[in-house]
Amino acid sequence: MAQALVCVAIPEARGDGRIGVSWKRLSTNEVFRQCIEDGMTTATDIAAEMEISKGMVSRLASRAMKVGLLTKDGRDYALVQSA
């Protein structure tokens, strides 16, 4: 899987208006969720984006569905909308 990073801005504690910048490596679950948030709904699309197998996408989806974060309609995945 390709490595995914996110930039994080951190206000400096000195109070002089400076902002520090840091990088955080995203977990596989975070990348999976981001793919769906970005509009990818099928295992084929997600697998291609994440450079993993469709079987691994299925395992990630199964875990997300078990904890109530994801639904599946046919071949399409969707995030559960929180109330």
C-alpha positions in Angstrom: 0.0 0.0 0.0 1.2 3.5 -0.8 2.0 5.6 2.3 -0.5 8.4 3.0 0.5 11.4 5.0 -1.5 14.4 6.3 -0.2 17.8 7.2 -1.1 19.0 10.7 -0.8 22.7 11.7 0.0 23.2 15.4 -0.2 26.7 17.0 3.0 27.4 18.8 2.7 27.8 22.6 4.8 31.1 22.6 1.8 33.2 21.7 3.6 35.0 18.9 1.3 33.8 16.1 3.7 31.2 14.8 2.3 27.9 13.6 4.3 24.7 13.5 3.8 22.1 10.8 4.0 18.3 11.3 3.2 15.2 9.3 1.1 12.3 10.4 1.1 8.9 8.7 -2.5 7.7 8.1 -3.5 4.3 9.2 -5.0 1.8 6.6 -8.4 2.4 8.1 -8.1 6.2 7.8 -7.0 5.9 4.2 -10.0 3.5 3.5 -12.4 6.0 5.1 -10.9 8.9 3.1 -11.4 7.0 -0.2 -15.1 6.6 0.6 -15.4 10.3 1.7 -13.7 11.2 -1.7 -16.5 9.4 -3.6 -15.0 6.0 -4.3 -17.7 3.4 -3.5 -16.6 0.1 -5.0 -14.0 -2.3 -3.9 -12.4 -2.1 -7.3 -11.9 1.7 -7.1 -10.8 1.6 -3.5 -8.3 -1.2 -4.1 -6.8 0.6 -7.1 -6.4 3.8 -5.1 -4.9 2.1 -2.0 -2.8 -0.3 -4.1 -4.3 -3.3 -2.2 -6.4 -6.3 -3.2 -10.2 -6.2 -3.4 -10.2 -8.9 -0.8 -8.3 -6.6 1.6 -10.9 -3.9 0.8 -13.6 -6.4 1.7 -11.9 -7.1 5.0 -11.6 -3.4 5.9 -15.3 -2.9 4.9 -16.4 -5.8 7.0 -14.7 -4.4 10.1 -16.2 -0.9 9.5 -19.7 -2.4 9.0 -19.3 -4.4 12.3 -18.7 -1.2 14.3 -21.5 0.7 12.4 -19.3 3.0 10.4 -20.2 1.7 6.9 -23.1 0.3 4.9 -23.2 -1.7 1.7 -25.8 -1.5 -1.0 -25.1 -4.1 -3.7 -21.4 -3.4 -4.6 -21.4 0.1 -3.2 -20.0 1.2 0.1 -21.2 4.3 2.0 -20.3 5.9 5.3 -23.0 5.9 7.9 -24.2 9.5 8.5 -23.9 10.3 12.2 -27.0 11.9 13.9 
